[in-house]
């Protein structure tokens, strides 16, 4: 079957109007609004797809090395988060 180019961003033009309750949900909402995949966001931040997945599901918190990138992504450059090792 030949490859067919498609613009899947058209499918993502939905409002994501859920109210985030934690950092992971804020990351997910912003990612969906921008039409990014978890893999694409991970590549932008230097994290893996599974790392982003775990943040969004609330299974793990971002390591301090990712905080400045996440702040820029969210448009909140000076927010500090608690990280539990």
PyMOL Python script that loads the backbone (N, CA, C, O; Angstrom):
from pymol import cmd

cmd.read_pdbstr("""\
ATOM      1  N   UNK A   1       0.852  -1.175   0.000  1.00  0.00           N
ATOM      2  CA  UNK A   1       0.000   0.000   0.000  1.00  0.00           C
ATOM      3  C   UNK A   1       0.894   1.233   0.000  1.00  0.00           C
ATOM      4  O   UNK A   1       1.798   1.325   0.830  1.00  0.00           O
ATOM      5  N   UNK A   2       0.670   2.179  -0.902  1.00  0.00           N
ATOM      6  CA  UNK A   2       1.508   3.378  -0.956  1.00  0.00           C
ATOM      7  C   UNK A   2       1.237   4.303   0.224  1.00  0.00           C
ATOM      8  O   UNK A   2       0.145   4.331   0.791  1.00  0.00           O
ATOM      9  N   UNK A   3       2.270   5.056   0.568  1.00  0.00           N
ATOM     10  CA  UNK A   3       2.148   6.040   1.640  1.00  0.00           C
ATOM     11  C   UNK A   3       1.268   7.190   1.170  1.00  0.00           C
ATOM     12  O   UNK A   3       1.435   7.687   0.056  1.00  0.00           O
ATOM     13  N   UNK A   4       0.355   7.603   1.994  1.00  0.00           N
ATOM     14  CA  UNK A   4      -0.524   8.730   1.682  1.00  0.00           C
ATOM     15  C   UNK A   4      -0.268   9.824   2.705  1.00  0.00           C
ATOM     16  O   UNK A   4      -0.439   9.618   3.906  1.00  0.00           O
ATOM     17  N   UNK A   5       0.137  10.974   2.226  1.00  0.00           N
ATOM     18  CA  UNK A   5       0.372  12.103   3.127  1.00  0.00           C
ATOM     19  C   UNK A   5      -0.966  12.614   3.647  1.00  0.00           C
ATOM     20  O   UNK A   5      -1.925  12.763   2.890  1.00  0.00           O
ATOM     21  N   UNK A   6      -1.015  12.874   4.928  1.00  0.00           N
ATOM     22  CA  UNK A   6      -2.248  13.376   5.531  1.00  0.00           C
ATOM     23  C   UNK A   6      -1.903  14.419   6.575  1.00  0.00           C
ATOM     24  O   UNK A   6      -0.845  14.361   7.202  1.00  0.00           O
ATOM     25  N   UNK A   7      -2.786  15.355   6.752  1.00  0.00           N
ATOM     26  CA  UNK A   7      -2.608  16.380   7.768  1.00  0.00           C
ATOM     27  C   UNK A   7      -3.485  16.018   8.965  1.00  0.00           C
ATOM     28  O   UNK A   7      -4.669  16.353   9.008  1.00  0.00           O
ATOM     29  N   UNK A   8      -2.886  15.335   9.927  1.00  0.00           N
ATOM     30  CA  UNK A   8      -3.644  14.897  11.091  1.00  0.00           C
ATOM     31  C   UNK A   8      -3.912  16.033  12.066  1.00  0.00           C
ATOM     32  O   UNK A   8      -4.745  15.895  12.961  1.00  0.00           O
ATOM     33  N   UNK A   9      -3.214  17.160  11.905  1.00  0.00           N
ATOM     34  CA  UNK A   9      -3.462  18.299  12.792  1.00  0.00           C
ATOM     35  C   UNK A   9      -4.891  18.804  12.670  1.00  0.00           C
ATOM     36  O   UNK A   9      -5.432  19.368  13.621  1.00  0.00           O
ATOM     37  N   UNK A  10      -5.504  18.610  11.516  1.00  0.00           N
ATOM     38  CA  UNK A  10      -6.896  19.024  11.335  1.00  0.00           C
ATOM     39  C   UNK A  10      -7.793  18.304  12.336  1.00  0.00           C
ATOM     40  O   UNK A  10      -8.760  18.877  12.839  1.00  0.00           O
ATOM     41  N   UNK A  11      -7.469  17.055  12.619  1.00  0.00           N
ATOM     42  CA  UNK A  11      -8.265  16.274  13.551  1.00  0.00           C
ATOM     43  C   UNK A  11      -8.104  16.747  14.989  1.00  0.00           C
ATOM     44  O   UNK A  11      -8.925  16.421  15.847  1.00  0.00           O
ATOM     45  N   UNK A  12      -7.062  17.504  15.255  1.00  0.00           N
ATOM     46  CA  UNK A  12      -6.763  17.919  16.624  1.00  0.00           C
ATOM     47  C   UNK A  12      -7.260  19.324  16.933  1.00  0.00           C
ATOM     48  O   UNK A  12      -6.917  19.869  17.983  1.00  0.00           O
ATOM     49  N   UNK A  13      -8.033  19.912  16.082  1.00  0.00           N
ATOM     50  CA  UNK A  13      -8.489  21.278  16.299  1.00  0.00           C
ATOM     51  C   UNK A  13      -9.700  21.328  17.217  1.00  0.00           C
ATOM     52  O   UNK A  13     -10.643  22.079  16.966  1.00  0.00           O
ATOM     53  N   UNK A  14      -9.678  20.541  18.265  1.00  0.00           N
ATOM     54  CA  UNK A  14     -10.771  20.522  19.232  1.00  0.00           C
ATOM     55  C   UNK A  14     -10.351  21.311  20.465  1.00  0.00           C
ATOM     56  O   UNK A  14      -9.172  21.318  20.819  1.00  0.00           O
ATOM     57  N   UNK A  15     -11.280  21.963  21.111  1.00  0.00           N
ATOM     58  CA  UNK A  15     -10.916  22.614  22.367  1.00  0.00           C
ATOM     59  C   UNK A  15     -10.717  21.561  23.455  1.00  0.00           C
ATOM     60  O   UNK A  15     -11.523  20.642  23.607  1.00  0.00           O
ATOM     61  N   UNK A  16      -9.664  21.708  24.183  1.00  0.00           N
ATOM     62  CA  UNK A  16      -9.402  20.812  25.309  1.00  0.00           C
ATOM     63  C   UNK A  16      -9.692  21.622  26.561  1.00  0.00           C
ATOM     64  O   UNK A  16      -8.802  22.244  27.143  1.00  0.00           O
ATOM     65  N   UNK A  17     -10.955  21.600  26.962  1.00  0.00           N
ATOM     66  CA  UNK A  17     -11.408  22.495  28.011  1.00  0.00           C
ATOM     67  C   UNK A  17     -11.474  21.853  29.388  1.00  0.00           C
ATOM     68  O   UNK A  17     -12.164  22.362  30.271  1.00  0.00           O
ATOM     69  N   UNK A  18     -10.763  20.734  29.588  1.00  0.00           N
ATOM     70  CA  UNK A  18     -10.723  20.177  30.935  1.00  0.00           C
ATOM     71  C   UNK A  18      -9.838  21.059  31.803  1.00  0.00           C
ATOM     72  O   UNK A  18      -8.925  21.716  31.303  1.00  0.00           O
ATOM     73  N   UNK A  19     -10.108  21.073  33.087  1.00  0.00           N
ATOM     74  CA  UNK A  19      -9.342  21.900  34.017  1.00  0.00           C
ATOM     75  C   UNK A  19      -8.232  21.044  34.618  1.00  0.00           C
ATOM     76  O   UNK A  19      -8.510  20.090  35.345  1.00  0.00           O
ATOM     77  N   UNK A  20      -6.970  21.379  34.318  1.00  0.00           N
ATOM     78  CA  UNK A  20      -5.860  20.596  34.862  1.00  0.00           C
ATOM     79  C   UNK A  20      -5.814  20.688  36.381  1.00  0.00           C
ATOM     80  O   UNK A  20      -6.019  21.755  36.958  1.00  0.00           O
ATOM     81  N   UNK A  21      -5.542  19.555  37.017  1.00  0.00           N
ATOM     82  CA  UNK A  21      -5.483  19.503  38.483  1.00  0.00           C
ATOM     83  C   UNK A  21      -4.062  19.370  39.009  1.00  0.00           C
ATOM     84  O   UNK A  21      -3.817  19.555  40.201  1.00  0.00           O
ATOM     85  N   UNK A  22      -3.126  19.050  38.119  1.00  0.00           N
ATOM     86  CA  UNK A  22      -1.738  18.876  38.547  1.00  0.00           C
ATOM     87  C   UNK A  22      -0.819  19.205  37.370  1.00  0.00           C
ATOM     88  O   UNK A  22      -1.284  19.488  36.266  1.00  0.00           O
ATOM     89  N   UNK A  23       0.476  19.166  37.619  1.00  0.00           N
ATOM     90  CA  UNK A  23       1.448  19.528  36.589  1.00  0.00           C
ATOM     91  C   UNK A  23       1.311  18.642  35.361  1.00  0.00           C
ATOM     92  O   UNK A  23       1.350  19.139  34.235  1.00  0.00           O
ATOM     93  N   UNK A  24       1.153  17.344  35.557  1.00  0.00           N
ATOM     94  CA  UNK A  24       1.028  16.432  34.429  1.00  0.00           C
ATOM     95  C   UNK A  24      -0.153  16.766  33.535  1.00  0.00           C
ATOM     96  O   UNK A  24      -0.054  16.683  32.310  1.00  0.00           O
ATOM     97  N   UNK A  25      -1.262  17.139  34.141  1.00  0.00           N
ATOM     98  CA  UNK A  25      -2.441  17.501  33.353  1.00  0.00           C
ATOM     99  C   UNK A  25      -2.245  18.831  32.628  1.00  0.00           C
ATOM    100  O   UNK A  25      -2.773  19.025  31.533  1.00  0.00           O
ATOM    101  N   UNK A  26      -1.485  19.751  33.237  1.00  0.00           N
ATOM    102  CA  UNK A  26      -1.155  21.004  32.546  1.00  0.00           C
ATOM    103  C   UNK A  26      -0.310  20.707  31.310  1.00  0.00           C
ATOM    104  O   UNK A  26      -0.535  21.276  30.242  1.00  0.00           O
ATOM    105  N   UNK A  27       0.662  19.814  31.466  1.00  0.00           N
ATOM    106  CA  UNK A  27       1.518  19.434  30.343  1.00  0.00           C
ATOM    107  C   UNK A  27       0.670  18.808  29.237  1.00  0.00           C
ATOM    108  O   UNK A  27       0.812  19.155  28.065  1.00  0.00           O
ATOM    109  N   UNK A  28      -0.205  17.890  29.615  1.00  0.00           N
ATOM    110  CA  UNK A  28      -1.046  17.204  28.632  1.00  0.00           C
ATOM    111  C   UNK A  28      -1.952  18.190  27.896  1.00  0.00           C
ATOM    112  O   UNK A  28      -2.065  18.133  26.672  1.00  0.00           O
ATOM    113  N   UNK A  29      -2.593  19.088  28.633  1.00  0.00           N
ATOM    114  CA  UNK A  29      -3.510  20.040  28.008  1.00  0.00           C
ATOM    115  C   UNK A  29      -2.773  20.912  26.998  1.00  0.00           C
ATOM    116  O   UNK A  29      -3.244  21.098  25.876  1.00  0.00           O
ATOM    117  N   UNK A  30      -1.629  21.444  27.391  1.00  0.00           N
ATOM    118  CA  UNK A  30      -0.862  22.309  26.487  1.00  0.00           C
ATOM    119  C   UNK A  30      -0.395  21.524  25.266  1.00  0.00           C
ATOM    120  O   UNK A  30      -0.450  22.030  24.145  1.00  0.00           O
ATOM    121  N   UNK A  31       0.061  20.299  25.477  1.00  0.00           N
ATOM    122  CA  UNK A  31       0.526  19.456  24.372  1.00  0.00           C
ATOM    123  C   UNK A  31      -0.600  19.213  23.373  1.00  0.00           C
ATOM    124  O   UNK A  31      -0.396  19.323  22.165  1.00  0.00           O
ATOM    125  N   UNK A  32      -1.787  18.882  23.876  1.00  0.00           N
ATOM    126  CA  UNK A  32      -2.929  18.634  23.000  1.00  0.00           C
ATOM    127  C   UNK A  32      -3.364  19.897  22.264  1.00  0.00           C
ATOM    128  O   UNK A  32      -3.714  19.845  21.085  1.00  0.00           O
ATOM    129  N   UNK A  33      -3.340  21.030  22.959  1.00  0.00           N
ATOM    130  CA  UNK A  33      -3.705  22.296  22.321  1.00  0.00           C
ATOM    131  C   UNK A  33      -2.772  22.623  21.163  1.00  0.00           C
ATOM    132  O   UNK A  33      -3.193  23.196  20.158  1.00  0.00           O
ATOM    133  N   UNK A  34      -1.497  22.254  21.310  1.00  0.00           N
ATOM    134  CA  UNK A  34      -0.511  22.527  20.267  1.00  0.00           C
ATOM    135  C   UNK A  34      -0.461  21.434  19.206  1.00  0.00           C
ATOM    136  O   UNK A  34       0.246  21.564  18.207  1.00  0.00           O
ATOM    137  N   UNK A  35      -1.209  20.361  19.424  1.00  0.00           N
ATOM    138  CA  UNK A  35      -1.232  19.271  18.453  1.00  0.00           C
ATOM    139  C   UNK A  35       0.041  18.456  18.419  1.00  0.00           C
ATOM    140  O   UNK A  35       0.397  17.899  17.380  1.00  0.00           O
ATOM    141  N   UNK A  36       0.736  18.379  19.551  1.00  0.00           N
ATOM    142  CA  UNK A  36       1.972  17.602  19.636  1.00  0.00           C
ATOM    143  C   UNK A  36       1.696  16.206  20.166  1.00  0.00           C
ATOM    144  O   UNK A  36       0.774  16.002  20.955  1.00  0.00           O
ATOM    145  N   UNK A  37       2.496  15.254  19.730  1.00  0.00           N
ATOM    146  CA  UNK A  37       2.440  13.922  20.321  1.00  0.00           C
ATOM    147  C   UNK A  37       3.328  13.910  21.555  1.00  0.00           C
ATOM    148  O   UNK A  37       4.135  14.816  21.760  1.00  0.00           O
ATOM    149  N   UNK A  38       3.173  12.883  22.368  1.00  0.00           N
ATOM    150  CA  UNK A  38       4.044  12.745  23.534  1.00  0.00           C
ATOM    151  C   UNK A  38       5.490  12.580  23.089  1.00  0.00           C
ATOM    152  O   UNK A  38       6.401  13.099  23.734  1.00  0.00           O
ATOM    153  N   UNK A  39       5.705  11.870  22.003  1.00  0.00           N
ATOM    154  CA  UNK A  39       7.061  11.682  21.481  1.00  0.00           C
ATOM    155  C   UNK A  39       7.660  13.015  21.041  1.00  0.00           C
ATOM    156  O   UNK A  39       8.817  13.305  21.346  1.00  0.00           O
ATOM    157  N   UNK A  40       6.878  13.829  20.325  1.00  0.00           N
ATOM    158  CA  UNK A  40       7.371  15.131  19.870  1.00  0.00           C
ATOM    159  C   UNK A  40       7.722  16.033  21.047  1.00  0.00           C
ATOM    160  O   UNK A  40       8.760  16.693  21.032  1.00  0.00           O
ATOM    161  N   UNK A  41       6.869  16.067  22.060  1.00  0.00           N
ATOM    162  CA  UNK A  41       7.163  16.887  23.233  1.00  0.00           C
ATOM    163  C   UNK A  41       8.405  16.369  23.938  1.00  0.00           C
ATOM    164  O   UNK A  41       9.263  17.151  24.349  1.00  0.00           O
ATOM    165  N   UNK A  42       8.503  15.058  24.078  1.00  0.00           N
ATOM    166  CA  UNK A  42       9.687  14.478  24.697  1.00  0.00           C
ATOM    167  C   UNK A  42      10.959  14.876  23.974  1.00  0.00           C
ATOM    168  O   UNK A  42      11.957  15.217  24.609  1.00  0.00           O
ATOM    169  N   UNK A  43      10.931  14.835  22.652  1.00  0.00           N
ATOM    170  CA  UNK A  43      12.107  15.228  21.871  1.00  0.00           C
ATOM    171  C   UNK A  43      12.444  16.695  22.090  1.00  0.00           C
ATOM    172  O   UNK A  43      13.619  17.057  22.156  1.00  0.00           O
ATOM    173  N   UNK A  44      11.431  17.538  22.201  1.00  0.00           N
ATOM    174  CA  UNK A  44      11.658  18.963  22.447  1.00  0.00           C
ATOM    175  C   UNK A  44      12.311  19.196  23.804  1.00  0.00           C
ATOM    176  O   UNK A  44      13.148  20.087  23.956  1.00  0.00           O
ATOM    177  N   UNK A  45      11.919  18.382  24.796  1.00  0.00           N
ATOM    178  CA  UNK A  45      12.412  18.569  26.163  1.00  0.00           C
ATOM    179  C   UNK A  45      13.622  17.706  26.495  1.00  0.00           C
ATOM    180  O   UNK A  45      14.222  17.867  27.557  1.00  0.00           O
ATOM    181  N   UNK A  46      13.989  16.791  25.600  1.00  0.00           N
ATOM    182  CA  UNK A  46      15.094  15.877  25.880  1.00  0.00           C
ATOM    183  C   UNK A  46      14.680  14.715  26.762  1.00  0.00           C
ATOM    184  O   UNK A  46      15.501  14.155  27.489  1.00  0.00           O
ATOM    185  N   UNK A  47      13.409  14.353  26.700  1.00  0.00           N
ATOM    186  CA  UNK A  47      12.869  13.244  27.494  1.00  0.00           C
ATOM    187  C   UNK A  47      12.326  12.181  26.541  1.00  0.00           C
ATOM    188  O   UNK A  47      12.187  12.423  25.342  1.00  0.00           O
ATOM    189  N   UNK A  48      12.024  11.016  27.079  1.00  0.00           N
ATOM    190  CA  UNK A  48      11.457   9.959  26.249  1.00  0.00           C
ATOM    191  C   UNK A  48       9.940  10.069  26.206  1.00  0.00           C
ATOM    192  O   UNK A  48       9.325  10.760  27.019  1.00  0.00           O
ATOM    193  N   UNK A  49       9.368   9.390  25.265  1.00  0.00           N
ATOM    194  CA  UNK A  49       7.910   9.288  25.157  1.00  0.00           C
ATOM    195  C   UNK A  49       7.319   8.770  26.458  1.00  0.00           C
ATOM    196  O   UNK A  49       6.301   9.279  26.929  1.00  0.00           O
ATOM    197  N   UNK A  50       7.955   7.758  27.041  1.00  0.00           N
ATOM    198  CA  UNK A  50       7.427   7.146  28.259  1.00  0.00           C
ATOM    199  C   UNK A  50       7.554   8.070  29.467  1.00  0.00           C
ATOM    200  O   UNK A  50       6.735   8.015  30.385  1.00  0.00           O
ATOM    201  N   UNK A  51       8.576   8.914  29.464  1.00  0.00           N
ATOM    202  CA  UNK A  51       8.714   9.903  30.535  1.00  0.00           C
ATOM    203  C   UNK A  51       7.549  10.888  30.488  1.00  0.00           C
ATOM    204  O   UNK A  51       6.934  11.174  31.515  1.00  0.00           O
ATOM    205  N   UNK A  52       7.250  11.401  29.308  1.00  0.00           N
ATOM    206  CA  UNK A  52       6.124  12.331  29.152  1.00  0.00           C
ATOM    207  C   UNK A  52       4.818  11.637  29.527  1.00  0.00           C
ATOM    208  O   UNK A  52       3.979  12.223  30.212  1.00  0.00           O
ATOM    209  N   UNK A  53       4.643  10.416  29.090  1.00  0.00           N
ATOM    210  CA  UNK A  53       3.445   9.634  29.424  1.00  0.00           C
ATOM    211  C   UNK A  53       3.276   9.522  30.935  1.00  0.00           C
ATOM    212  O   UNK A  53       2.176   9.716  31.453  1.00  0.00           O
ATOM    213  N   UNK A  54       4.357   9.212  31.640  1.00  0.00           N
ATOM    214  CA  UNK A  54       4.293   9.076  33.100  1.00  0.00           C
ATOM    215  C   UNK A  54       4.007  10.402  33.788  1.00  0.00           C
ATOM    216  O   UNK A  54       3.301  10.426  34.796  1.00  0.00           O
ATOM    217  N   UNK A  55       4.536  11.506  33.269  1.00  0.00           N
ATOM    218  CA  UNK A  55       4.207  12.819  33.833  1.00  0.00           C
ATOM    219  C   UNK A  55       2.723  13.085  33.692  1.00  0.00           C
ATOM    220  O   UNK A  55       2.053  13.474  34.649  1.00  0.00           O
ATOM    221  N   UNK A  56       2.212  12.868  32.477  1.00  0.00           N
ATOM    222  CA  UNK A  56       0.812  13.179  32.207  1.00  0.00           C
ATOM    223  C   UNK A  56      -0.140  12.309  33.015  1.00  0.00           C
ATOM    224  O   UNK A  56      -1.219  12.766  33.393  1.00  0.00           O
ATOM    225  N   UNK A  57       0.234  11.084  33.281  1.00  0.00           N
ATOM    226  CA  UNK A  57      -0.621  10.183  34.062  1.00  0.00           C
ATOM    227  C   UNK A  57      -0.433  10.374  35.561  1.00  0.00           C
ATOM    228  O   UNK A  57      -1.148   9.766  36.357  1.00  0.00           O
ATOM    229  N   UNK A  58       0.530  11.219  35.956  1.00  0.00           N
ATOM    230  CA  UNK A  58       0.779  11.459  37.367  1.00  0.00           C
ATOM    231  C   UNK A  58       1.548  10.346  38.052  1.00  0.00           C
ATOM    232  O   UNK A  58       1.584  10.280  39.281  1.00  0.00           O
ATOM    233  N   UNK A  59       2.167   9.469  37.267  1.00  0.00           N
ATOM    234  CA  UNK A  59       2.939   8.364  37.852  1.00  0.00           C
ATOM    235  C   UNK A  59       4.288   8.839  38.364  1.00  0.00           C
ATOM    236  O   UNK A  59       4.799   8.318  39.355  1.00  0.00           O
ATOM    237  N   UNK A  60       4.866   9.828  37.690  1.00  0.00           N
ATOM    238  CA  UNK A  60       6.134  10.402  38.125  1.00  0.00           C
ATOM    239  C   UNK A  60       6.063  11.915  37.975  1.00  0.00           C
ATOM    240  O   UNK A  60       5.228  12.448  37.245  1.00  0.00           O
ATOM    241  N   UNK A  61       6.958  12.591  38.684  1.00  0.00           N
ATOM    242  CA  UNK A  61       7.093  14.037  38.558  1.00  0.00           C
ATOM    243  C   UNK A  61       8.341  14.324  37.741  1.00  0.00           C
ATOM    244  O   UNK A  61       9.291  13.541  37.770  1.00  0.00           O
ATOM    245  N   UNK A  62       8.354  15.427  37.019  1.00  0.00           N
ATOM    246  CA  UNK A  62       9.541  15.755  36.232  1.00  0.00           C
ATOM    247  C   UNK A  62      10.770  15.936  37.113  1.00  0.00           C
ATOM    248  O   UNK A  62      10.704  16.548  38.179  1.00  0.00           O
ATOM    249  N   UNK A  63      11.882  15.399  36.652  1.00  0.00           N
ATOM    250  CA  UNK A  63      13.165  15.590  37.317  1.00  0.00           C
ATOM    251  C   UNK A  63      13.551  17.065  37.161  1.00  0.00           C
ATOM    252  O   UNK A  63      13.188  17.689  36.164  1.00  0.00           O
ATOM    253  N   UNK A  64      14.277  17.630  38.127  1.00  0.00           N
ATOM    254  CA  UNK A  64      14.640  19.047  38.053  1.00  0.00           C
ATOM    255  C   UNK A  64      15.295  19.475  36.736  1.00  0.00           C
ATOM    256  O   UNK A  64      15.164  20.631  36.334  1.00  0.00           O
ATOM    257  N   UNK A  65      15.995  18.563  36.063  1.00  0.00           N
ATOM    258  CA  UNK A  65      16.650  18.944  34.803  1.00  0.00           C
ATOM    259  C   UNK A  65      15.653  19.337  33.710  1.00  0.00           C
ATOM    260  O   UNK A  65      16.027  20.008  32.748  1.00  0.00           O
ATOM    261  N   UNK A  66      14.391  18.926  33.848  1.00  0.00           N
ATOM    262  CA  UNK A  66      13.381  19.232  32.843  1.00  0.00           C
ATOM    263  C   UNK A  66      12.533  20.455  33.181  1.00  0.00           C
ATOM    264  O   UNK A  66      11.768  20.922  32.337  1.00  0.00           O
ATOM    265  N   UNK A  67      12.653  20.976  34.385  1.00  0.00           N
ATOM    266  CA  UNK A  67      11.744  22.026  34.853  1.00  0.00           C
ATOM    267  C   UNK A  67      11.818  23.299  34.017  1.00  0.00           C
ATOM    268  O   UNK A  67      10.777  23.862  33.678  1.00  0.00           O
ATOM    269  N   UNK A  68      13.008  23.768  33.676  1.00  0.00           N
ATOM    270  CA  UNK A  68      13.071  25.015  32.903  1.00  0.00           C
ATOM    271  C   UNK A  68      12.430  24.838  31.530  1.00  0.00           C
ATOM    272  O   UNK A  68      11.741  25.742  31.057  1.00  0.00           O
ATOM    273  N   UNK A  69      12.639  23.699  30.884  1.00  0.00           N
ATOM    274  CA  UNK A  69      12.008  23.437  29.591  1.00  0.00           C
ATOM    275  C   UNK A  69      10.500  23.339  29.703  1.00  0.00           C
ATOM    276  O   UNK A  69       9.775  23.845  28.845  1.00  0.00           O
ATOM    277  N   UNK A  70      10.021  22.687  30.761  1.00  0.00           N
ATOM    278  CA  UNK A  70       8.575  22.574  30.980  1.00  0.00           C
ATOM    279  C   UNK A  70       7.974  23.951  31.241  1.00  0.00           C
ATOM    280  O   UNK A  70       6.903  24.272  30.726  1.00  0.00           O
ATOM    281  N   UNK A  71       8.661  24.759  32.037  1.00  0.00           N
ATOM    282  CA  UNK A  71       8.171  26.116  32.303  1.00  0.00           C
ATOM    283  C   UNK A  71       8.038  26.919  31.016  1.00  0.00           C
ATOM    284  O   UNK A  71       7.038  27.606  30.809  1.00  0.00           O
ATOM    285  N   UNK A  72       9.045  26.833  30.152  1.00  0.00           N
ATOM    286  CA  UNK A  72       8.973  27.551  28.880  1.00  0.00           C
ATOM    287  C   UNK A  72       7.842  27.010  28.019  1.00  0.00           C
ATOM    288  O   UNK A  72       7.118  27.778  27.386  1.00  0.00           O
ATOM    289  N   UNK A  73       7.689  25.698  27.993  1.00  0.00           N
ATOM    290  CA  UNK A  73       6.621  25.062  27.222  1.00  0.00           C
ATOM    291  C   UNK A  73       5.253  25.535  27.705  1.00  0.00           C
ATOM    292  O   UNK A  73       4.367  25.810  26.896  1.00  0.00           O
ATOM    293  N   UNK A  74       5.083  25.628  29.022  1.00  0.00           N
ATOM    294  CA  UNK A  74       3.802  26.044  29.599  1.00  0.00           C
ATOM    295  C   UNK A  74       3.613  27.559  29.591  1.00  0.00           C
ATOM    296  O   UNK A  74       2.515  28.051  29.852  1.00  0.00           O
ATOM    297  N   UNK A  75       4.683  28.299  29.290  1.00  0.00           N
ATOM    298  CA  UNK A  75       4.584  29.753  29.299  1.00  0.00           C
ATOM    299  C   UNK A  75       4.651  30.337  30.689  1.00  0.00           C
ATOM    300  O   UNK A  75       4.131  31.426  30.934  1.00  0.00           O
ATOM    301  N   UNK A  76       5.287  29.623  31.604  1.00  0.00           N
ATOM    302  CA  UNK A  76       5.413  30.058  32.999  1.00  0.00           C
ATOM    303  C   UNK A  76       6.871  29.901  33.417  1.00  0.00           C
ATOM    304  O   UNK A  76       7.198  28.967  34.150  1.00  0.00           O
ATOM    305  N   UNK A  77       7.762  30.801  32.966  1.00  0.00           N
ATOM    306  CA  UNK A  77       9.201  30.582  33.122  1.00  0.00           C
ATOM    307  C   UNK A  77       9.775  30.572  34.531  1.00  0.00           C
ATOM    308  O   UNK A  77      10.914  30.139  34.702  1.00  0.00           O
ATOM    309  N   UNK A  78       9.058  31.020  35.537  1.00  0.00           N
ATOM    310  CA  UNK A  78       9.659  31.090  36.873  1.00  0.00           C
ATOM    311  C   UNK A  78       8.999  30.204  37.913  1.00  0.00           C
ATOM    312  O   UNK A  78       9.258  30.373  39.105  1.00  0.00           O
ATOM    313  N   UNK A  79       8.166  29.274  37.509  1.00  0.00           N
ATOM    314  CA  UNK A  79       7.504  28.395  38.472  1.00  0.00           C
ATOM    315  C   UNK A  79       8.471  27.314  38.931  1.00  0.00           C
ATOM    316  O   UNK A  79       9.204  26.740  38.124  1.00  0.00           O
ATOM    317  N   UNK A  80       8.469  27.043  40.229  1.00  0.00           N
ATOM    318  CA  UNK A  80       9.289  25.961  40.785  1.00  0.00           C
ATOM    319  C   UNK A  80       8.361  24.863  41.266  1.00  0.00           C
ATOM    320  O   UNK A  80       7.267  25.131  41.762  1.00  0.00           O
ATOM    321  N   UNK A  81       8.806  23.628  41.118  1.00  0.00           N
ATOM    322  CA  UNK A  81       8.003  22.480  41.511  1.00  0.00           C
ATOM    323  C   UNK A  81       8.769  21.662  42.528  1.00  0.00           C
ATOM    324  O   UNK A  81      10.000  21.643  42.534  1.00  0.00           O
ATOM    325  N   UNK A  82       8.031  20.992  43.380  1.00  0.00           N
ATOM    326  CA  UNK A  82       8.656  20.072  44.331  1.00  0.00           C
ATOM    327  C   UNK A  82       8.949  18.771  43.620  1.00  0.00           C
ATOM    328  O   UNK A  82       8.097  18.232  42.913  1.00  0.00           O
ATOM    329  N   UNK A  83      10.151  18.268  43.806  1.00  0.00           N
ATOM    330  CA  UNK A  83      10.517  16.977  43.219  1.00  0.00           C
ATOM    331  C   UNK A  83      10.873  16.047  44.356  1.00  0.00           C
ATOM    332  O   UNK A  83      11.673  16.389  45.227  1.00  0.00           O
ATOM    333  N   UNK A  84      10.279  14.878  44.343  1.00  0.00           N
ATOM    334  CA  UNK A  84      10.554  13.879  45.371  1.00  0.00           C
ATOM    335  C   UNK A  84      11.348  12.755  44.748  1.00  0.00           C
ATOM    336  O   UNK A  84      10.888  12.118  43.800  1.00  0.00           O
ATOM    337  N   UNK A  85      12.544  12.500  45.272  1.00  0.00           N
ATOM    338  CA  UNK A  85      13.364  11.396  44.744  1.00  0.00           C
ATOM    339  C   UNK A  85      12.925  10.083  45.316  1.00  0.00           C
ATOM    340  O   UNK A  85      13.499   9.044  44.987  1.00  0.00           O
TER     341      UNK A  85
END
""", "prot")
cmd.dss("prot")
cmd.show_as("cartoon", "prot")
cmd.util.cbc("prot")
cmd.orient("prot")
